[in-house]
């Protein structure tokens, strides 16, 4: 990242993004904080922080105050800056708002480096493949059974090798009926994963997986509270379905604990929640050294580019109707393209994400939104 000079300005903008397909009765929009970082070399990097529902204004406040005060005048090098900044902010918490805010800066610095070198993010990182597989994922706990089955059939019609649905938050018999209906809709040759979003206790999870495992599950995601690593390790010893977690872990230290403590068969870091590309790469190294599967969580515009440079083969999650392009967020062409079941990059330098001045105006101009 040499040659960018020093950070001369950091600016943010909070954007509310209406969801084309709400994630629940109370989750009808995303909150995105655009982060622009200017450097003394004249290159401006475009980054973002993201949270579906909670904490966006707190994230923006940390960027506008504590982060800006610390980074102005420092070298614009994401790798060198991340740890000193994290240590400086640690009093406010080692993860959560802290790392979500840090991601905006980190992504902007990686973007600036890519723009300066005229390289895509995947090529900056050392691309090892030209495409990566995509699986269908739904935020669909609130769907009726008919809506859920229709969604599963849309995925199987595309040819996705795996689909993932939500479970938990209802009577176990209803979950059994829903999982059975989806398995019937997609057939025996499509893999099926389920996601409990931290809704079960240890005993509830063991009982539920005992009932649901007959549907040939690829994994159970977040069966317990995300920070209950001891509970997840205990659950793994009681069930024969792989345990996946990581979307709500925030540092390489928590991921190392999850892996070494036997809490997870599969880790799923979210590039924004962990603090950006810099810590994501460290987490990938830990997983790779342990021989543990890693599948990035959400945000295929970022996750897909990272996946092209990971040592081990992975899959990228595409939530139906939740891509940045589909939501009218992008002012310029997307950095990725998804054709059928494969994701490729389009060649845009840096992270390649430039946000609209007004998402609402973009949606109003496009009747397909």
Secondary structure, DSSP 4 states (H G I P E B T S, - for coil): -TT--BEEEEEEEEEEEE-SS-SBTTB-EEEEEEEEEEETTS-EEEEEEEESSS-HHHHHHHIIIIIHHHHTTSB--HHHHHHHHHHHHGGG-SSTHHHHHHHHHHHHHHHHHHHHHT-BHHHHH----S-EEEEEE---TTS-HHHHHHHHHHHHHHT-SEEEEE--SS-HHHHHHHHHHHHHHH-TTSEEEEE-TT---HHHHHHHHHHHGGG-EEEEE--S-TT-HHHHHHHHTT-SSPEEE-TT--SHHHHHHHHHTT--SEE---TTTTTSHHHHHHHHHHHHHHT-EE---S-HHHHHHHHTT-SS--EEEEETT-STTTTT-BSS--SEEEETTEEEE---SBT---B-S-HHHHHHH-TT-
